[in-house]
Amino acid sequence: MKNKLVNKKERLNMKAIWNDQIIAESDETINVEGNAYFPPGSVHKDFLKPSDTHTVCHWKGTASYYDVVVDGQVNKDAAWYYPDPSEKASAIKNYIAFWRGVQVEE
Protein backbone atom coordinates (compact mmCIF):
# COMPACT_ATOMS: atom_id res chain seq x y z
CA MET A 1 0.00 0.00 0.00
CA LYS A 2 1.37 3.40 -0.97
CA ASN A 3 1.95 5.99 1.70
CA LYS A 4 -0.25 9.01 1.02
CA LEU A 5 2.30 11.35 2.63
CA VAL A 6 4.72 11.03 -0.29
CA ASN A 7 3.47 13.01 -3.27
CA LYS A 8 5.04 12.30 -6.62
CA LYS A 9 7.26 14.71 -8.45
CA GLU A 10 5.84 18.18 -8.87
CA ARG A 11 6.30 20.14 -12.08
CA LEU A 12 6.88 23.46 -10.33
CA ASN A 13 10.27 25.10 -10.72
CA MET A 14 11.34 25.17 -7.07
CA LYS A 15 14.43 26.90 -5.68
CA ALA A 16 16.21 26.70 -2.33
CA ILE A 17 17.93 30.00 -1.51
CA TRP A 18 20.11 31.08 1.41
CA ASN A 19 22.21 34.25 1.71
CA ASP A 20 21.08 35.29 -1.79
CA GLN A 21 22.58 32.11 -3.24
CA ILE A 22 20.60 29.44 -5.09
CA ILE A 23 21.48 26.16 -3.36
CA ALA A 24 19.12 23.93 -5.37
CA GLU A 25 16.74 24.30 -8.30
CA SER A 26 14.45 21.71 -9.87
CA ASP A 27 11.10 21.15 -11.51
CA GLU A 28 11.04 17.57 -10.17
CA THR A 29 10.86 18.01 -6.40
CA ILE A 30 8.88 15.56 -4.29
CA ASN A 31 6.61 17.02 -1.61
CA VAL A 32 6.51 15.17 1.71
CA GLU A 33 4.67 16.62 4.69
CA GLY A 34 4.98 20.13 3.26
CA ASN A 35 8.72 19.87 2.52
CA ALA A 36 10.11 19.99 -1.02
CA TYR A 37 12.75 17.30 -1.51
CA PHE A 38 15.17 18.13 -4.33
CA PRO A 39 16.75 15.48 -6.58
CA PRO A 40 20.43 15.04 -5.66
CA GLY A 41 21.62 16.24 -9.07
CA SER A 42 19.76 19.54 -8.72
CA VAL A 43 21.62 20.59 -5.56
CA HIS A 44 24.87 22.57 -5.69
CA LYS A 45 26.86 20.31 -3.38
CA ASP A 46 29.70 22.83 -3.08
CA PHE A 47 27.42 24.70 -0.64
CA LEU A 48 26.87 21.60 1.53
CA LYS A 49 29.16 20.27 4.24
CA PRO A 50 28.34 16.89 5.85
CA SER A 51 27.19 17.15 9.46
CA ASP A 52 27.43 14.54 12.20
CA THR A 53 23.74 15.06 13.02
CA HIS A 54 21.23 12.24 12.49
CA THR A 55 17.56 12.01 13.47
CA VAL A 56 14.99 9.24 13.21
CA CYS A 57 11.53 9.58 11.69
CA HIS A 58 9.15 6.78 12.66
CA TRP A 59 8.07 6.18 9.06
CA LYS A 60 10.85 7.59 6.83
CA GLY A 61 13.89 6.23 8.65
CA THR A 62 17.17 7.86 9.70
CA ALA A 63 17.96 11.29 8.27
CA SER A 64 21.48 12.60 7.75
CA TYR A 65 22.21 16.33 7.69
CA TYR A 66 24.33 18.90 5.89
CA ASP A 67 25.41 22.34 7.00
CA VAL A 68 24.73 24.95 4.31
CA VAL A 69 27.80 27.17 3.79
CA VAL A 70 27.68 30.38 1.71
CA ASP A 71 30.37 33.06 1.73
CA GLY A 72 31.88 31.63 4.91
CA GLN A 73 28.57 31.74 6.80
CA VAL A 74 27.36 28.41 8.17
CA ASN A 75 23.71 27.41 8.58
CA LYS A 76 24.06 24.34 10.84
CA ASP A 77 22.02 21.27 9.84
CA ALA A 78 19.95 23.30 7.36
CA ALA A 79 19.59 20.42 4.88
CA TRP A 80 18.69 16.78 5.37
CA TYR A 81 18.23 13.60 3.37
CA TYR A 82 17.50 9.91 3.82
CA PRO A 83 20.36 7.73 2.49
CA ASP A 84 18.54 4.50 3.38
CA PRO A 85 14.83 5.33 3.82
CA SER A 86 12.07 2.92 4.73
CA GLU A 87 10.13 1.30 1.90
CA LYS A 88 7.32 3.83 2.38
CA ALA A 89 9.74 6.70 1.78
CA SER A 90 11.88 5.06 -0.92
CA ALA A 91 10.87 7.74 -3.47
CA ILE A 92 12.95 10.32 -1.58
CA LYS A 93 16.14 8.29 -1.23
CA ASN A 94 19.06 10.79 -1.28
CA TYR A 95 16.71 13.69 -2.14
CA ILE A 96 17.58 16.80 -0.13
CA ALA A 97 15.21 19.08 1.82
CA PHE A 98 15.93 22.39 3.53
CA TRP A 99 14.86 24.39 6.60
CA ARG A 100 16.37 26.79 9.19
CA GLY A 101 16.01 29.92 7.13
CA VAL A 102 16.67 28.43 3.70
CA GLN A 103 13.87 29.82 1.52
CA VAL A 104 12.16 27.24 -0.66
CA GLU A 105 10.02 28.93 -3.27
CA GLU A 106 8.62 28.74 -6.79
C-alpha positions as CSV (number, residue, x, y, z in Angstrom):
1,M,0.0,0.0,0.0
2,K,1.4,3.4,-1.0
3,N,1.9,6.0,1.7
4,K,-0.3,9.0,1.0
5,L,2.3,11.4,2.6
6,V,4.7,11.0,-0.3
7,N,3.5,13.0,-3.3
8,K,5.0,12.3,-6.6
9,K,7.3,14.7,-8.5
10,E,5.8,18.2,-8.9
11,R,6.3,20.1,-12.1
12,L,6.9,23.5,-10.3
13,N,10.3,25.1,-10.7
14,M,11.3,25.2,-7.1
15,K,14.4,26.9,-5.7
16,A,16.2,26.7,-2.3
17,I,17.9,30.0,-1.5
18,W,20.1,31.1,1.4
19,N,22.2,34.2,1.7
20,D,21.1,35.3,-1.8
21,Q,22.6,32.1,-3.2
22,I,20.6,29.4,-5.1
23,I,21.5,26.2,-3.4
24,A,19.1,23.9,-5.4
25,E,16.7,24.3,-8.3
26,S,14.5,21.7,-9.9
27,D,11.1,21.2,-11.5
28,E,11.0,17.6,-10.2
29,T,10.9,18.0,-6.4
30,I,8.9,15.6,-4.3
31,N,6.6,17.0,-1.6
32,V,6.5,15.2,1.7
33,E,4.7,16.6,4.7
34,G,5.0,20.1,3.3
35,N,8.7,19.9,2.5
36,A,10.1,20.0,-1.0
37,Y,12.8,17.3,-1.5
38,F,15.2,18.1,-4.3
39,P,16.7,15.5,-6.6
40,P,20.4,15.0,-5.7
41,G,21.6,16.2,-9.1
42,S,19.8,19.5,-8.7
43,V,21.6,20.6,-5.6
44,H,24.9,22.6,-5.7
45,K,26.9,20.3,-3.4
46,D,29.7,22.8,-3.1
47,F,27.4,24.7,-0.6
48,L,26.9,21.6,1.5
49,K,29.2,20.3,4.2
50,P,28.3,16.9,5.8
51,S,27.2,17.2,9.5
52,D,27.4,14.5,12.2
53,T,23.7,15.1,13.0
54,H,21.2,12.2,12.5
55,T,17.6,12.0,13.5
56,V,15.0,9.2,13.2
57,C,11.5,9.6,11.7
58,H,9.1,6.8,12.7
59,W,8.1,6.2,9.1
60,K,10.8,7.6,6.8
61,G,13.9,6.2,8.7
62,T,17.2,7.9,9.7
63,A,18.0,11.3,8.3
64,S,21.5,12.6,7.7
65,Y,22.2,16.3,7.7
66,Y,24.3,18.9,5.9
67,D,25.4,22.3,7.0
68,V,24.7,24.9,4.3
69,V,27.8,27.2,3.8
70,V,27.7,30.4,1.7
71,D,30.4,33.1,1.7
72,G,31.9,31.6,4.9
73,Q,28.6,31.7,6.8
74,V,27.4,28.4,8.2
75,N,23.7,27.4,8.6
76,K,24.1,24.3,10.8
77,D,22.0,21.3,9.8
78,A,20.0,23.3,7.4
79,A,19.6,20.4,4.9
80,W,18.7,16.8,5.4
81,Y,18.2,13.6,3.4
82,Y,17.5,9.9,3.8
83,P,20.4,7.7,2.5
84,D,18.5,4.5,3.4
85,P,14.8,5.3,3.8
86,S,12.1,2.9,4.7
87,E,10.1,1.3,1.9
88,K,7.3,3.8,2.4
89,A,9.7,6.7,1.8
90,S,11.9,5.1,-0.9
91,A,10.9,7.7,-3.5
92,I,13.0,10.3,-1.6
93,K,16.1,8.3,-1.2
94,N,19.1,10.8,-1.3
95,Y,16.7,13.7,-2.1
96,I,17.6,16.8,-0.1
97,A,15.2,19.1,1.8
98,F,15.9,22.4,3.5
99,W,14.9,24.4,6.6
100,R,16.4,26.8,9.2
101,G,16.0,29.9,7.1
102,V,16.7,28.4,3.7
103,Q,13.9,29.8,1.5
104,V,12.2,27.2,-0.7
105,E,10.0,28.9,-3.3
106,E,8.6,28.7,-6.8
